[in-house]
Amino acid sequence: MDSRVIAVVGGTGKLGAALARRLAKTGRSVIIGSRSAESAQQMAAALGFGLRGMGNADAAREASIVFVTVPFAGQEATLAEIRPHVGGKIVVDTTVPLVPPKVMRVQLPPEGSAALRTQHLLGVGVTVVSGFHNVAAHKLATDENVACDVLVFGDDKQARAAVVELAGQAGLRGIHGGPLVNSAAAEAMTSLLIFINKTYRSDGAGIQITGELIEPDA
């Protein structure tokens, strides 16, 4: 088991809490981060599995891998809070650039994607990987198998592989999606899935890649 500590910033939200619980359940050391340390501690206690709760900055400081699981509107402020503590670390950005009220329309930011925006805001000393854009949080919060693949993007192949592995530990199939710039495809897909869910009254549609996949060389 990888001994690196994981922080899930924004971990009191639906996706963050579900992901933190899944990873902690496997025996990983996981910290829930929140703007309020008290809220993070309460969530950690409610979820169990040895989870700890801290403020966002403290959680990022303690961890080697930091997940950012906040809404697009809170992305910039959250990144500013953790930026002093993530140099040389892997930051996994799950942000989807949804702009209410038109969340069923693709609205990528000027940088090209939320992930590229994260890289810009955190700077070159941080390894940014993105993923978990298309997984329904309420399904991830259960103990059931989730029929959804996780496309993972990043310019650093080893960091990307680490996040693919984490997806597998969370009970999902992680798939290499190429460089960080490709994150735009998965981020845009979320708006399409929201539209599909509403149009066809689906309970959290996801994506699965068909065909036989041969594991890439390390």
DRENVO-512249 format. One record per residue: residue in three letters; x negated, y negated, z of N, C-alpha, C, O in turn. Coordinates in nm, 2 decimals, padded with zeros to 4 digits. Atoms other than C-alpha are relative to their C-alpha. Layout:
! residues N
   residu   n.east   n.north     n.up   ca.east   ca.north    ca.up   c.east   c.north     c.up   o.east   o.north     o.up
      ALA        X         Y        Z         X          Y        Z        X         Y        Z        X         Y        Z
...
! end
This chain:
! residues 218
   residu   n.east   n.north     n.up   ca.east   ca.north    ca.up   c.east   c.north     c.up   o.east   o.north     o.up
      MET   -00.08     00.12    00.00     00.00      00.00    00.00   -00.09    -00.12    00.00   -00.18    -00.14    00.08
      ASP    00.07     00.12    00.01    -00.13     -00.34   -00.10    00.02    -00.08    00.13    00.13    -00.10    00.18
      SER   -00.01     00.07   -00.13    -00.21     -00.53    00.22    00.02    -00.15   -00.01    00.03    -00.22    00.10
      ARG   -00.02     00.15    00.01    -00.17     -00.88    00.08    00.14    -00.04    00.05    00.24     00.02    00.02
      VAL   -00.12     00.06   -00.06     00.09     -01.09    00.26    00.08    -00.07   -00.11    00.02    -00.15   -00.19
      ILE   -00.08     00.06    00.10     00.38     -01.21    00.05    00.09    -00.11    00.07    00.15    -00.08    00.18
      ALA   -00.09     00.11   -00.05     00.57     -01.54    00.12    00.11    -00.01   -00.11    00.08    -00.02   -00.23
      VAL   -00.12     00.03    00.09     00.92     -01.60   -00.03    00.05    -00.13    00.04    00.13    -00.14    00.13
      VAL   -00.04     00.14   -00.03     00.96     -01.97   -00.03    00.14    -00.02   -00.06    00.17     00.01   -00.17
      GLY   -00.14     00.01    00.04     01.33     -02.06   -00.05    00.07     00.13    00.04    00.17     00.17   -00.02
      GLY   -00.05    -00.14   -00.04     01.39     -01.72    00.12    00.13     00.01    00.07    00.17     00.12    00.10
      THR   -00.13    -00.01   -00.06     01.71     -01.82    00.29    00.11    -00.01   -00.11    00.23     00.01   -00.08
      GLY   -00.10    -00.01    00.10     01.88     -01.84   -00.05    00.03     00.14   -00.04   -00.03     00.23    00.00
      LYS   -00.04    -00.13    00.04     02.05     -01.55   -00.22   -00.11     00.08   -00.06   -00.13     00.20   -00.02
      LEU    00.11    -00.08    00.07     01.77     -01.44   -00.45   -00.12     00.02    00.09   -00.17     00.13    00.10
      GLY    00.12    -00.01   -00.09     01.49     -01.51   -00.20    00.03     00.10    00.11   -00.06     00.18    00.13
      ALA   -00.03    -00.10   -00.11     01.66     -01.32    00.08    00.01     00.14   -00.05   -00.05     00.23    00.02
      ALA   -00.01    -00.13    00.06     01.74     -01.03   -00.14   -00.13     00.06   -00.04   -00.16     00.18   -00.01
      LEU    00.13    -00.04    00.04     01.39     -01.01   -00.28   -00.09     00.03    00.12   -00.16     00.13    00.12
      ALA    00.08    -00.02   -00.12     01.23     -01.05    00.06    00.03     00.13    00.07   -00.05     00.20    00.11
      ARG   -00.05    -00.12   -00.07     01.44     -00.77    00.21   -00.05     00.12   -00.08   -00.10     00.22   -00.02
      ARG    00.04    -00.12    00.08     01.36     -00.53   -00.08   -00.15     00.03    00.02   -00.19     00.14    00.03
      LEU    00.14    -00.02   -00.01     00.99     -00.59   -00.05   -00.04     00.04    00.14   -00.13     00.13    00.16
      ALA    00.03    -00.04   -00.14     00.98     -00.57    00.33    00.04     00.14    00.03   -00.02     00.21    00.11
      LYS   -00.05    -00.14   -00.03     01.18     -00.25    00.32   -00.10     00.10   -00.04   -00.10     00.22    00.01
      THR    00.11    -00.09    00.04     00.88     -00.09    00.14   -00.12     00.01    00.09   -00.21     00.09    00.07
      GLY    00.11     00.01   -00.09     00.65     -00.18    00.42   -00.09    -00.11   -00.02   -00.19    -00.13    00.05
      ARG    00.09     00.12    00.03     00.50     -00.49    00.27    00.02    -00.10    00.11    00.12    -00.11    00.18
      SER   -00.01     00.11   -00.09     00.42     -00.78    00.50    00.06    -00.12   -00.07   -00.01    -00.18   -00.16
      VAL   -00.07     00.11    00.07     00.67     -01.05    00.40    00.04    -00.11    00.09    00.10    -00.08    00.20
      ILE   -00.04     00.12   -00.08     00.73     -01.40    00.53    00.11    -00.07   -00.08    00.10    -00.10   -00.20
      ILE   -00.10     00.08    00.06     01.05     -01.59    00.46   -00.03    -00.15    00.03   -00.06    -00.18    00.14
      GLY    00.02     00.14   -00.01     00.99     -01.96    00.40    00.12    -00.08   -00.02    00.21    -00.04   -00.11
      SER   -00.11     00.09    00.03     01.24     -02.24    00.42   -00.04    -00.14    00.05   -00.14    -00.16    00.12
      ARG    00.03     00.14   -00.05     01.25     -02.62    00.47    00.02     00.00    00.15   -00.05    -00.08    00.22
      SER   -00.02    -00.01   -00.14     01.37     -02.53    00.82   -00.06     00.13    00.05   -00.01     00.24    00.02
      ALA    00.06    -00.12   -00.06     01.15     -02.29    01.02    00.11     00.08    00.07    00.11     00.21    00.07
      GLU   -00.10    -00.07   -00.08     01.45     -02.21    01.24    00.09     00.08   -00.09    00.13     00.19   -00.06
      SER   -00.09    -00.08    00.10     01.67     -02.11    00.94   -00.07     00.12   -00.05   -00.01     00.23   -00.07
      ALA    00.08    -00.11    00.05     01.39     -01.89    00.81   -00.01     00.11    00.10    00.00     00.23    00.07
      GLN    00.01    -00.10   -00.11     01.35     -01.72    01.15    00.13     00.07    00.02    00.13     00.19    00.04
      GLN   -00.13    -00.06   -00.01     01.72     -01.66    01.17    00.03     00.10   -00.11    00.09     00.21   -00.09
      MET   -00.03    -00.09    00.12     01.74     -01.51    00.82   -00.09     00.13    00.02   -00.05     00.24   -00.01
      ALA    00.09    -00.11   -00.02     01.43     -01.29    00.90    00.06     00.10    00.10    00.05     00.22    00.08
      ALA   -00.05    -00.09   -00.10     01.59     -01.16    01.21    00.13     00.07   -00.04    00.15     00.19   -00.01
      ALA   -00.12    -00.06    00.05     01.92     -01.09    01.03   -00.03     00.11   -00.09    00.04     00.21   -00.10
      LEU    00.04    -00.10    00.11     01.75     -00.90    00.75   -00.08     00.12    00.06   -00.06     00.23    00.01
      GLY    00.08    -00.11   -00.06     01.51     -00.70    00.97   -00.12     00.04   -00.08   -00.18    -00.04   -00.15
      PHE    00.12    -00.06    00.07     01.23     -00.47    00.83   -00.13    -00.08    00.03   -00.21    -00.09   -00.06
      GLY    00.13     00.06   -00.04     00.96     -00.67    01.01   -00.02    -00.14   -00.07   -00.13    -00.19   -00.06
      LEU    00.01     00.13    00.06     01.03     -00.99    00.82   -00.03    -00.11    00.10    00.02    -00.11    00.22
      ARG    00.03     00.12   -00.09     00.89     -01.32    00.97    00.06    -00.12   -00.07    00.07    -00.12   -00.19
      GLY   -00.05     00.13    00.06     01.03     -01.67    00.92   -00.09    -00.12    00.04   -00.13    -00.13    00.16
      MET    00.09     00.12   -00.02     00.83     -02.00    00.89    00.05    -00.11   -00.09    00.13    -00.09   -00.18
      GLY   -00.02     00.11    00.10     00.85     -02.34    00.73   -00.07     00.04   -00.13   -00.16     00.12   -00.13
      ASN    00.06    -00.03    00.13     00.76     -02.34    00.36   -00.15    -00.01    00.00   -00.22     00.08   -00.05
      ALA    00.14     00.02    00.00     00.42     -02.48    00.41   -00.08     00.11    00.08   -00.18     00.16    00.03
      ASP    00.07    -00.10   -00.08     00.32     -02.24    00.68    00.01     00.14   -00.06   -00.09     00.21   -00.06
      ALA   -00.02    -00.13    00.07     00.46     -01.94    00.49   -00.10     00.01   -00.12   -00.17     00.11   -00.14
      ALA    00.10     00.00    00.12     00.25     -02.04    00.18   -00.14     00.01    00.05   -00.22     00.07   -00.01
      ARG    00.14     00.00   -00.06    -00.06     -02.09    00.40   -00.04     00.14    00.04   -00.15     00.18    00.02
      GLU    00.03    -00.13   -00.06    -00.03     -01.74    00.55   -00.01     00.11   -00.11   -00.07     00.22   -00.09
      ALA   -00.02    -00.11    00.10     00.03     -01.55    00.22   -00.11    -00.01   -00.11   -00.17    -00.11   -00.13
      SER    00.09    -00.01    00.12    -00.18     -01.44   -00.08    00.08    -00.01   -00.12    00.03    -00.06   -00.23
      ILE   -00.09     00.01    00.11     00.12     -01.42   -00.31    00.12    -00.07    00.05    00.18    -00.04    00.15
      VAL   -00.11     00.08   -00.05     00.39     -01.68   -00.29    00.11    -00.01   -00.11    00.08    -00.05   -00.22
      PHE   -00.12     00.01    00.09     00.73     -01.65   -00.46    00.07    -00.13    00.03    00.09    -00.17    00.14
      VAL   -00.08     00.13   -00.01     00.92     -01.97   -00.53    00.14     00.04   -00.05    00.16     00.06   -00.17
      THR   -00.13    -00.04    00.04     01.29     -01.89   -00.53    00.10    -00.11    00.04    00.20    -00.09    00.11
      VAL   -00.09     00.11   -00.03     01.46     -02.23   -00.52    00.07    -00.04   -00.13    00.03    -00.01   -00.24
      PRO   -00.06     00.06    00.12     01.71     -02.40   -00.76   -00.09    -00.10   -00.07   -00.18    -00.15   -00.01
      PHE    00.08     00.09    00.08     01.57     -02.61   -01.04    00.00    -00.14    00.07   -00.11    -00.21    00.06
      ALA    00.00     00.14   -00.06     01.68     -02.93   -00.86   -00.09    -00.01    00.12   -00.14    -00.12    00.15
      GLY    00.09     00.01   -00.11     01.46     -02.84   -00.56   -00.14     00.04   -00.03   -00.23     00.05    00.05
      GLN    00.13    -00.05    00.04     01.16     -02.72   -00.76   -00.11    -00.09    00.03   -00.21    -00.05    00.10
      GLU    00.11     00.09   -00.01     00.95     -03.03   -00.76   -00.04    -00.03    00.15   -00.16    -00.03    00.18
      ALA    00.02     00.03   -00.14     00.99     -03.11   -00.39   -00.06     00.12    00.07   -00.15     00.11    00.16
      THR    00.05    -00.12   -00.06     00.92     -02.75   -00.29   -00.15     00.03   -00.04   -00.23     00.06    00.05
      LEU    00.13    -00.01    00.04     00.61     -02.73   -00.50   -00.10    -00.10    00.06   -00.21    -00.07    00.10
      ALA    00.08     00.10   -00.07     00.48     -03.05   -00.35   -00.03     00.04    00.14   -00.14     00.01    00.20
      GLU    00.01    -00.04   -00.14     00.53     -02.90    00.00   -00.11     00.11    00.01   -00.18     00.12    00.10
      ILE    00.09    -00.12   -00.01     00.33     -02.58   -00.08   -00.13    -00.02   -00.07   -00.23     00.05   -00.05
      ARG    00.12     00.02    00.09     00.07     -02.72   -00.32   -00.13     00.00    00.08   -00.23     00.06    00.03
      PRO    00.13     00.00   -00.07    -00.20     -02.78   -00.05   -00.04     00.13    00.05   -00.16     00.15    00.09
      HIS    00.03    -00.13   -00.06    -00.18     -02.42    00.05    00.00     00.12   -00.09   -00.01     00.23   -00.05
      VAL   -00.01    -00.11    00.09    -00.17     -02.22   -00.27   -00.12     00.00   -00.10   -00.12     00.08   -00.19
      GLY    00.12     00.00    00.09    -00.52     -02.29   -00.43   -00.06     00.14    00.00   -00.08     00.20    00.11
      GLY    00.06    -00.13    00.02    -00.67     -01.97   -00.56    00.10     00.12    00.02    00.06     00.24    00.02
      LYS   -00.10    -00.11   -00.02    -00.34     -01.77   -00.50    00.09     00.02   -00.12    00.08    -00.06   -00.22
      ILE   -00.10    -00.03    00.11    -00.07     -01.62   -00.72    00.13    -00.06    00.05    00.18    -00.03    00.16
      VAL   -00.13     00.05   -00.02     00.25     -01.82   -00.73    00.09     00.06   -00.10    00.07     00.04   -00.22
      VAL   -00.10    -00.07    00.09     00.55     -01.63   -00.87    00.12    -00.09   -00.01    00.19    -00.10    00.09
      ASP   -00.11     00.09    00.02     00.80     -01.88   -01.01    00.12     00.07   -00.05    00.11     00.13   -00.16
      THR   -00.13    -00.06    00.05     01.16     -01.75   -01.04    00.10    -00.11   -00.05    00.21    -00.07   -00.09
      THR   -00.09     00.11    00.02     01.30     -02.09   -01.12    00.06     00.01   -00.14    00.00     00.03   -00.24
      VAL   -00.07     00.00    00.13     01.57     -02.11   -01.40    00.05    -00.15   -00.01    00.11    -00.20    00.08
      PRO   -00.04     00.14    00.02     01.63     -02.46   -01.54    00.15    -00.02   -00.03    00.18    -00.06   -00.14
      LEU   -00.15     00.02    00.02     02.01     -02.47   -01.49    00.03    -00.14    00.04   -00.01    -00.19    00.15
      VAL   -00.04     00.14   -00.03     02.15     -02.82   -01.50    00.15    -00.01    00.00    00.22    -00.02   -00.10
      PRO   -00.15     00.01   -00.02     02.51     -02.84   -01.36    00.05    -00.13   -00.07   -00.03    -00.23   -00.07
      PRO   -00.10    -00.11    00.00     02.78     -02.86   -01.48   -00.02     00.09   -00.11    00.06     00.19   -00.12
      LYS    00.01    -00.08    00.12     02.67     -02.72   -01.81   -00.10     00.12    00.01   -00.20     00.12   -00.07
      VAL    00.10    -00.10   -00.02     02.49     -02.41   -01.68    00.00     00.11   -00.10   -00.09     00.20   -00.11
      MET   -00.01    -00.10    00.10     02.60     -02.20   -01.97   -00.07    -00.04   -00.13   -00.06     00.03   -00.23
      ARG    00.08     00.05    00.11     02.39     -02.41   -02.21   -00.15     00.00    00.03   -00.18    -00.04    00.15
      VAL    00.14     00.00   -00.02     02.02     -02.37   -02.25   -00.05    -00.14    00.01   -00.03    -00.22   -00.08
      GLN    00.05     00.14   -00.02     01.85     -02.68   -02.11   -00.14     00.01    00.05   -00.16    -00.02    00.17
      LEU    00.14    -00.01   -00.05     01.47     -02.63   -02.09   -00.05    -00.14    00.02   -00.02    -00.23   -00.05
      PRO    00.06     00.13   -00.03     01.27     -02.91   -01.94   -00.10    -00.05   -00.10   -00.14     00.03   -00.19
      PRO    00.10     00.05    00.10     01.03     -03.13   -02.14   -00.13     00.08   -00.01   -00.19     00.08   -00.12
      GLU    00.13    -00.08    00.00     00.73     -02.91   -02.04    00.02     00.13   -00.08   -00.08     00.19   -00.12
      GLY   -00.02    -00.13    00.08     00.89     -02.62   -02.23    00.07     00.11    00.08    00.14     00.19    00.02
      SER   -00.06    -00.10   -00.08     00.99     -02.41   -01.94   -00.02    -00.04    00.15   -00.11    -00.12    00.18
      ALA    00.02     00.03   -00.14     01.03     -02.42   -01.56   -00.14     00.05    00.05   -00.20    -00.01    00.13
      ALA    00.13    -00.06   -00.04     00.72     -02.20   -01.53   -00.12    -00.09   -00.04   -00.21    -00.11    00.04
      LEU    00.11     00.09    00.05     00.50     -02.44   -01.74    00.01    -00.13    00.09   -00.10    -00.19    00.11
      ARG   -00.02     00.11   -00.09     00.64     -02.72   -01.52   -00.07     00.03    00.13   -00.14    -00.06    00.19
      THR    00.07    -00.04   -00.13     00.52     -02.53   -01.21   -00.15     00.00   -00.02   -00.21    -00.06    00.07
      GLN    00.14     00.00    00.01     00.18     -02.48   -01.35   -00.06    -00.14   -00.01   -00.16    -00.17    00.05
      HIS    00.04     00.14    00.01     00.16     -02.85   -01.44   -00.01    -00.07    00.14   -00.10    -00.14    00.18
      LEU   -00.01     00.07   -00.13     00.27     -02.96   -01.09   -00.10     00.06    00.10   -00.14    -00.01    00.19
      LEU    00.09    -00.06   -00.10     00.04     -02.71   -00.90   -00.14    -00.02   -00.04   -00.23    -00.02    00.04
      GLY    00.14     00.02    00.05    -00.27     -02.76   -01.12   -00.07     00.12   -00.03   -00.02     00.23   -00.01
      VAL    00.07    -00.11    00.06    -00.53     -02.54   -01.27   -00.06     00.10    00.10   -00.09     00.21    00.07
      GLY    00.06    -00.09   -00.10    -00.65     -02.39   -00.94    00.10     00.10    00.05    00.06     00.18    00.14
      VAL   -00.10    -00.10   -00.04    -00.33     -02.19   -00.90    00.04     00.09   -00.12    00.05     00.04   -00.23
      THR   -00.04    -00.09    00.10    -00.24     -01.88   -01.09    00.15     00.02    00.00    00.20     00.08    00.10
      VAL   -00.14    -00.01    00.00     00.12     -01.90   -01.19    00.05     00.11   -00.09    00.00     00.13   -00.20
      VAL   -00.07    -00.11    00.07     00.33     -01.60   -01.29    00.15    -00.03    00.01    00.19    -00.08    00.12
      SER   -00.14     00.02   -00.02     00.70     -01.61   -01.36    00.07     00.13   -00.03    00.02     00.22   -00.10
      GLY   -00.08    -00.12    00.01     00.97     -01.35   -01.34    00.13     00.00    00.08    00.15    -00.10    00.15
      PHE   -00.12    -00.01   -00.07     01.30     -01.23   -01.19    00.11    -00.10   -00.03    00.19    -00.14    00.05
      HIS   -00.09     00.10    00.04     01.50     -01.48   -01.39    00.14     00.06   -00.02    00.24    -00.01   -00.01
      ASN   -00.13    -00.06    00.06     01.78     -01.24   -01.51    00.06     00.10    00.09    00.15     00.17    00.05
      VAL   -00.05    -00.10   -00.09     01.85     -01.03   -01.20    00.11    -00.06    00.09    00.09    -00.17    00.15
      ALA   -00.10     00.05   -00.08     02.18     -01.08   -01.02   -00.03     00.01    00.15   -00.06     00.12    00.19
      ALA    00.04    -00.01   -00.14     02.10     -01.17   -00.66    00.09     00.08    00.08    00.04     00.15    00.17
      HIS   -00.09    -00.08   -00.08     02.41     -01.01   -00.52   -00.02     00.15   -00.02    00.01     00.23    00.07
      LYS    00.03    -00.14    00.03     02.31     -00.68   -00.68   -00.14     00.04    00.07   -00.15     00.15    00.12
      LEU    00.13    -00.02   -00.06     01.95     -00.71   -00.56    00.01     00.01    00.15   -00.07     00.07    00.22
      ALA   -00.02     00.00   -00.14     02.08     -00.76   -00.21    00.05     00.13    00.06    00.05     00.15    00.18
      THR   -00.05    -00.13   -00.04     02.22     -00.41   -00.20   -00.12     00.10    00.00   -00.23     00.07   -00.04
      ASP    00.09    -00.10    00.01     02.04     -00.08   -00.17    00.01     00.09   -00.12   -00.05     00.19   -00.14
      GLU   -00.03    -00.07    00.12     02.17      00.04   -00.50   -00.11    -00.03   -00.11   -00.18    -00.13   -00.10
      ASN    00.08     00.02    00.12     01.96      00.08   -00.82    00.06    -00.11   -00.08    00.18    -00.12   -00.11
      VAL   -00.04     00.11    00.08     01.98     -00.24   -01.03   -00.04     00.03   -00.14   -00.16     00.04   -00.18
      ALA    00.02    -00.03    00.14     02.02     -00.17   -01.40   -00.05    -00.13   -00.08    00.03    -00.18   -00.16
      CYS    00.05     00.12    00.06     01.81     -00.47   -01.50   -00.16     00.00    00.00   -00.22     00.03    00.10
      ASP    00.14     00.01    00.01     01.45     -00.50   -01.63   -00.04    -00.15    00.04    00.03    -00.24    00.03
      VAL    00.06     00.13   -00.04     01.22     -00.78   -01.50   -00.11    -00.04   -00.10   -00.21     00.03   -00.10
      LEU    00.11     00.04    00.09     01.02     -00.96   -01.77   -00.09    -00.09    00.08   -00.05    -00.19    00.15
      VAL    00.10     00.07   -00.08     00.70     -01.10   -01.62   -00.10    -00.07   -00.09   -00.15     00.00   -00.19
      PHE    00.09     00.08    00.09     00.49     -01.37   -01.78   -00.11    -00.07    00.08   -00.10    -00.11    00.20
      GLY    00.11     00.06   -00.06     00.15     -01.51   -01.70   -00.12     00.01   -00.09   -00.14     00.10   -00.16
      ASP    00.12     00.01    00.08    -00.18     -01.61   -01.86   -00.11     00.09    00.06   -00.20     00.14   -00.02
      ASP    00.10    -00.09   -00.06    -00.38     -01.40   -01.61    00.06     00.14    00.00    00.16     00.17    00.07
      LYS   -00.05    -00.14    00.02    -00.33     -01.03   -01.70    00.01     00.08    00.13    00.10     00.15    00.16
      GLN    00.00    -00.08   -00.13    -00.43     -00.89   -01.36    00.11    -00.06    00.10    00.17     00.02    00.16
      ALA   -00.10     00.05   -00.08    -00.20     -01.13   -01.18    00.14     00.04   -00.04    00.23     00.07    00.03
      ARG   -00.12    -00.04    00.06     00.08     -01.05   -01.41    00.03     00.15    00.03    00.14     00.19    00.07
      ALA   -00.01    -00.14   -00.03     00.02     -00.68   -01.35    00.04     00.02    00.15    00.12     00.11    00.18
      ALA   -00.03    -00.01   -00.15     00.04     -00.73   -00.97    00.15    -00.03    00.02    00.21     00.03    00.10
      VAL   -00.15     00.03   -00.02     00.39     -00.89   -01.01    00.08     00.11   -00.07    00.19     00.14   -00.02
      VAL   -00.07    -00.11    00.06     00.50     -00.61   -01.25    00.01     00.11    00.11    00.11     00.18    00.12
      GLU    00.00    -00.10   -00.10     00.40     -00.37   -00.97    00.10    -00.03    00.12    00.17     00.05    00.17
      LEU   -00.09     00.04   -00.11     00.59     -00.57   -00.71    00.15     00.02   -00.04    00.23     00.06    00.04
      ALA   -00.13    -00.03    00.05     00.90     -00.55   -00.93    00.04     00.14    00.02    00.15     00.18    00.06
      GLY   -00.03    -00.14   -00.01     00.87     -00.18   -00.93    00.02     00.04    00.15    00.11     00.12    00.18
      GLN   -00.01    -00.02   -00.14     00.83     -00.18   -00.55    00.14    -00.05    00.05    00.20     00.01    00.15
      ALA   -00.13     00.05   -00.04     01.15     -00.38   -00.53    00.12     00.08   -00.07    00.23     00.05   -00.05
      GLY   -00.10    -00.09    00.05     01.33     -00.10   -00.72    00.05    -00.04   -00.14    00.16     00.00   -00.19
      LEU   -00.03     00.05    00.14     01.33     -00.27   -01.07   -00.11     00.05   -00.09   -00.22     00.09   -00.04
      ARG    00.11    -00.03    00.09     01.13     -00.20   -01.38   -00.06    -00.14   -00.05    00.01    -00.21   -00.12
      GLY    00.07     00.12    00.05     00.88     -00.48   -01.44   -00.07     00.03   -00.14   -00.12     00.13   -00.16
      ILE    00.06    -00.01    00.13     00.77     -00.54   -01.80   -00.08    -00.12   -00.04   -00.03    -00.23   -00.02
      HIS    00.08     00.11    00.04     00.49     -00.75   -01.93    00.06    -00.07   -00.11    00.10    -00.02   -00.22
      GLY   -00.06     00.08    00.10     00.63     -01.04   -02.13   -00.09    -00.09   -00.07   -00.05    -00.17   -00.15
      GLY    00.10     00.08    00.06     00.31     -01.20   -02.23   -00.04    -00.13    00.07   -00.01    -00.14    00.19
      PRO    00.05     00.12   -00.06     00.16     -01.55   -02.16    00.12    -00.08    00.06    00.23    -00.06    00.03
      LEU   -00.09     00.08   -00.07     00.33     -01.80   -01.94    00.10    -00.08   -00.09    00.21    -00.10   -00.05
      VAL   -00.09     00.08    00.09     00.47     -02.00   -02.23    00.12     00.08   -00.05    00.22     00.02   -00.08
      ASN   -00.11    -00.09    00.04     00.69     -01.70   -02.32    00.11     00.00    00.11    00.22     00.05    00.08
      SER   -00.10     00.01   -00.11     00.88     -01.76   -01.99    00.12    -00.07   -00.05    00.23    -00.04    00.00
      ALA   -00.11     00.07    00.05     01.10     -01.99   -02.18    00.11     00.09   -00.05    00.23     00.06   -00.04
      ALA   -00.09    -00.09    00.05     01.27     -01.69   -02.34    00.09     00.05    00.11    00.22     00.06    00.10
      ALA   -00.08    -00.06   -00.11     01.38     -01.53   -02.01    00.08    -00.11    00.07    00.19    -00.09    00.12
      GLU   -00.07     00.11   -00.06     01.47     -01.87   -01.86    00.13    -00.04   -00.07    00.23    -00.06   -00.02
      ALA   -00.12     00.04    00.08     01.70     -01.95   -02.15    00.10     00.11    00.00    00.22     00.09    00.00
      MET   -00.09    -00.11    00.00     01.85     -01.60   -02.13    00.10    -00.01    00.12    00.21     00.04    00.11
      THR   -00.08     00.01   -00.12     01.99     -01.68   -01.79    00.13    -00.07   -00.03    00.24    -00.03    00.01
      SER   -00.12     00.07    00.04     02.23     -01.93   -01.94    00.09     00.08   -00.09    00.21     00.08   -00.08
      LEU   -00.08    -00.09    00.09     02.34     -01.68   -02.20    00.07     00.11    00.09    00.18     00.14    00.06
      LEU   -00.06    -00.10   -00.08     02.40     -01.42   -01.93    00.12    -00.06    00.09    00.22     00.01    00.11
      ILE   -00.11     00.07   -00.07     02.61     -01.67   -01.73    00.12    -00.01   -00.09    00.24     00.02   -00.05
      PHE   -00.11     00.01    00.10     02.82     -01.72   -02.04    00.06     00.13   -00.03    00.18     00.15   -00.03
      ILE   -00.05    -00.13    00.02     02.85     -01.35   -02.10    00.08     00.05    00.12    00.19     00.11    00.11
      ASN   -00.07    -00.04   -00.12     02.95     -01.29   -01.74    00.14    -00.06    00.01    00.24     00.00    00.04
      LYS   -00.13     00.07    00.00     03.23     -01.55   -01.77    00.09     00.05   -00.11    00.21     00.08   -00.09
      THR   -00.08    -00.04    00.11     03.35     -01.45   -02.11    00.05     00.14    00.01    00.17     00.17   -00.02
      TYR   -00.04    -00.14   -00.01     03.36     -01.08   -02.05    00.03     00.05    00.14    00.05     00.17    00.17
      ARG   -00.03    -00.03   -00.14     03.43     -01.09   -01.67   -00.09     00.11    00.05   -00.04     00.20    00.12
      SER    00.10    -00.10   -00.04     03.11     -00.90   -01.60   -00.05    -00.04    00.14   -00.06    -00.16    00.17
      ASP    00.05     00.02   -00.13     02.98     -00.86   -01.25   -00.15     00.00    00.01   -00.21     00.09    00.06
      GLY    00.14     00.02   -00.01     02.63     -00.98   -01.30   -00.08     00.08   -00.11   -00.16     00.17   -00.08
      ALA    00.07    -00.07    00.11     02.51     -00.87   -01.65   -00.15    -00.03    00.01   -00.19    -00.13    00.05
      GLY    00.15     00.01    00.01     02.14     -00.81   -01.69   -00.05     00.04   -00.13    00.03     00.06   -00.23
      ILE    00.06    -00.04    00.13     01.90     -00.71   -01.96   -00.09     00.13    00.02   -00.14     00.15    00.13
      GLN    00.08    -00.12    00.00     01.73     -00.38   -02.04   -00.07     00.01   -00.13   -00.01     00.00   -00.24
      ILE    00.08    -00.02    00.13     01.45     -00.32   -02.30    00.01     00.14   -00.04   -00.02     00.24    00.04
      THR   -00.01    -00.13    00.06     01.52     -00.02   -02.52   -00.12     00.05   -00.06   -00.22    -00.03   -00.09
      GLY    00.11    -00.06    00.06     01.28      00.22   -02.67   -00.10     00.05    00.10   -00.10     00.01    00.21
      GLU    00.10    -00.06   -00.09     00.99      00.42   -02.53   -00.11    -00.10    00.02   -00.17    -00.15   -00.07
      LEU    00.11     00.09   -00.04     00.74      00.20   -02.35   -00.12     00.07    00.06   -00.10     00.15    00.15
      ILE    00.12    -00.06   -00.05     00.38      00.32   -02.30   -00.07    -00.10    00.08   -00.10    -00.21    00.03
      GLU    00.06     00.10   -00.09     00.21      00.16   -02.01   -00.13    -00.06   -00.06   -00.21     00.02   -00.12
      PRO    00.12     00.06    00.06    -00.06     -00.09   -02.12   -00.12     00.03    00.07   -00.11     00.07    00.19
      ASP    00.13    -00.03   -00.06    -00.42     -00.04   -02.05   -00.03    -00.11    00.11    00.02    -00.22    00.10
      ALA    00.03     00.09   -00.11    -00.54     -00.19   -01.72   -00.10    -00.11   -00.04   -00.14    -00.19    00.04
! end
